[in-house]
Amino acid sequence: METLNKVPSKIIEIETSIKLLEYLKRKNVIDDGMYNYVVNKLMNKIALDKNKIDEDNINNYKTLT
């Protein structure tokens, strides 16, 4: 149950980051390279969080069986 409470706040954080990046790119504050770099970092963060949630679920399943 704890993981369900953490996911929405992380989604909101990532959505806000993406909107900020799009705004900065539109205003020519950052270039395409920096935009792509930060988006890739966010994608890696999402993948790591997903893997952590999956590992926690596997560990919880093992303790139940």
N, C-alpha and C positions, 0 to 999 in steps of 0.2 A: 504493500500500500504506500510506502514512503516514496517509491520511485514515481508514482502517479502524481504526487504533489509537486515534484521537482520539474517535471517535463514542461508544463505550461509556462513557467517563468523563464526557462531556457529558450523556449520558442519565441516568446515575446522579446527577449534580449537579442536573439539573432535577427528577428524581423526588424527591430529598431536599428541594428547595426547595418543591415542591408539598405534600409531606407536612407540612412545617413550617408552611406557610400554613394548611392545613386544621386543624392542631392549634391554632394561634393564633386562628383564626376560631371554633372550637368552644369555646375558653376565653374568648371575648369580649374578647380582647386587641386585635384589629383588627376594624374594621367591614367591611361588605360593599363599600364604595367602595374601601378600601385593598386588600382581597383582589382585587377585579376589576382594579385598577390593576396590581398586581404580576403577576397571571396574564397580563394583556395584554403586559407587558414581557417575560415569559418566552416568550410566543408569538412576539413580534417577534424575540427572540434566536434561537429555533429557526429561523424563516424566514431570517434573515440567515446563519446557519450552513449551512443547506441550500443557499442560493444560492451561498455561497462554495465549497462542495463541488462543486456543479454546474459553476461556472466553472472550477475546478481540473481537473475531468474534461474539459471542453471544451478547455482549453489543452493538456492532456496528449495529447488526440486529435489536435489540430492539429500538435503537434510530431512525432507518429508518422507523419503522412501527408505 
